[in-house]
Amino acid sequence: MVVRGVRFAVFAASMAALATASVNAAGDAAHGEELYAMRCIACHSLDENRVGPKHRGVYGRRAGRAENYEYSAALRRATIVWDEKTLDRWLSDPDKLIPGQKMGYQVPDAVDRQDLIAFLKRESSK
């Protein structure tokens, strides 16, 4: 009976770890909001174009298509749509994804990128 109890405890711990990993893989929008306020707000806003384009609605939008923003020629020519994969690649190294673009900032930490993406996704649906 003790063996079954131990097996169940190991199984339960494994399932809890998997559930936590799944939540983290999707990103933490609350932490992403904090990161956005610390790292992005100097150039971006959710609702106004600044040095960079507004971000509300970015998730699911084609690159280079925010209204009333003057994009680089490279972004105007881009055909990608912003989703988890493309935003992750963009935040990792914008110039590698779209050579000739003008954003000079990267987010090297994968967890931070996923959290920022979760925040942008959440805010894009509002």
N, C-alpha and C positions, 0 to 999 in steps of 0.2 A: 504494500500500500504506500510506503514511503517513496518508492521509486516512481510510482504514478504521480504523486504530489510534486516531486522534483521535476519530472518531465513536464507537468502542467505549468509549473512556475517558469521553467526555461522557455516553454512555448509562449506563455503570456508575455514574458519580457521581450521575446523576439518580435511578437506582434506589435507591442507598444513601440519598439524601436523602429519598425517599418512604418507605422502610422506617423511617427514624428518625422521620419525622413521624407515621407510623402508630402506632409504639410510644408516642410522646409523647401522641398524641391519646387513647390508652387510659388514660393516667395511669401514674405511677410509684408503686407501692404502698409501696416502701421510703422514698421521700421523703415520701409521705403519712403514714407512721407517725411520722416525725420531726416533721412539722407537727402531727400530732395530739398528740404529747407536749408540744409547745411552746404550742399554741393552744387545745386542746380539753379537756385533762385537768383543768383547774381546775374545770370544771363537769360533765364527762362521764367515764365509764369504759366499757370494753367490756362488763363483766359486772355492774356495780352501778349502780343509780339513785343519782344525787347531786342537785345543783341541776338538772341536766338528765337525761334518761333514758339508760339503758344503750344502747350502740351495737351490740353483737354481735347479728347478725340483723336490723339495720336495713334492709339492702339487700333489697328484695323484700317488706318489711313495710308494711302500711298505716300511714299517719301517725296518730299518737296512740294506738298500740296496744301499747306496751311494757308488760309486766305490772308491776303494783304501782307505777305512776308516776302522779302527779296532773297531768294535762295541762290546759292552758287549754281553755276551752269551744270556742274556734276550732279547735284541733287535734283535739279529740274529734269535732267535726262534719266534719272534713276527710275526703275520699274518695280522696285521691291515694295512690299506692303509691310507695315510695322506689326510684328507679332512677337511672341516670345523668342523665337530663334533669331529673327533679324535684329530685334532690339538688343539681344545679348551680343551678337556679333558687332553691332554698331557701338555699344557702350564699351566693349572690349578694345576696339581699335577702329574708330570711325574712318580713318583714311585707308585702312586696309579693305574695308567693306566698299567704300565709295571714294576712290582716289580723286583728289581735287576738291573735296568738300572743305568747309571752313571751320568746323568745330575742332578746337584744339584741346579737348579734354577726354580722358579715358577713365573708366572705372575698372581697375585691375582685379578686384576681388569678386569672384563668381557669386558668392552669397549676396553681396551688396547689389550686384547687377540684378539678380532675381528679385530682390526686395523692391528695388526701384521699378522694375517691370511690373510687379504685382500692383504697386501704387498707381502707375500710369494706366494700367488696365482697368483698375477700379475707378479711377477718375474719368476715364474715357467713356464709361457707361453712364455717367451722370448727365 
